[in-house]
């Protein structure tokens, strides 16, 4: 991510070049997802968007909570330039 992956060693050269992508640097928006009390949407610069949710995996109340993060937006050129399989 910072240009340190896949560097050459003393005995071999890298098989592929790992590109450096534009990571988010500034939080532009944070707020609840419309109609939800547990999901927060965070929008960053460079086209990055994430959804965060705190929940427990059961129907009963318990002290153990889980933190769920999903990517909902990324720069469009990532899939084109870097041929991401996701």
N, C-alpha and C positions, 0 to 999 in steps of 0.2 A: 504494500500500500504506500510505502514511503520510498520506494525505489531500492529497498534492501533485499527483496526476494530474488532468488535465482541468480545470484552473483557468481562469477566464475571462481573456481577453486584453483589450487596449484596444479591439479592433475586433469581437470576437465573444464570445458566451456559449457554454458547453459544450452539446453536443447531448444528452448523457446525464449522469447523476450517477454517479460511480464510488464504490461503497461502501467503507468501511474494514473489513477483516476482522480477526478476532482471530488474530494470529500466535502461534506457540509462543514461550514465554519460559523454560521450565524443562525440562531433560532429566530424565525420570522413570525411564527404563530403557534400558540398552544391553546387548546380549548377542548371541551367535551364534544364527542361525536353527537350530532343531532339525534335526539330521542334516546340517548344512553346516559346512565349515571355512573358507569364503570369504565368506559373507554375514552381515552384522551387521544386526540390527534395532534401531532407535532409536525410542523412544516419548517424546513430549513432552506437555506440558499442552495444553489446548484441543482435544484430539482428533487431533493430528497424529502420523503414524507414517511412517517412512521405512525403506527397505531399501537398504543400501550393499553393493557387491560390488567387489572388486579382481580383475581377471583380465587375461589376454592373449588375443588373438583367434585364436591359432594353437595347433596341437597340440605344437609344439616349444617348448623353453625359450628365452626371449629377455629382454632387459633392459627392453623397453618394456611397461609395464602400463597398463591402462585402469581408470578409476574409474566405476562404473555406479551411479546413484542413481535409485530409483523411489519414488513416493509410494504407500503402501499403505493409508493412512487419513487422513481429514481430517474436520473437523466436519460433521455431517450437515446443518446449516442452510446450508452454503455452496451446495450444489446447489439447495436450495429457495429461499433468499433471492436469490441472485445469478444463477440460471439458467445455471450453468456448462455448457458444451458438452462438457467432457471427461468 
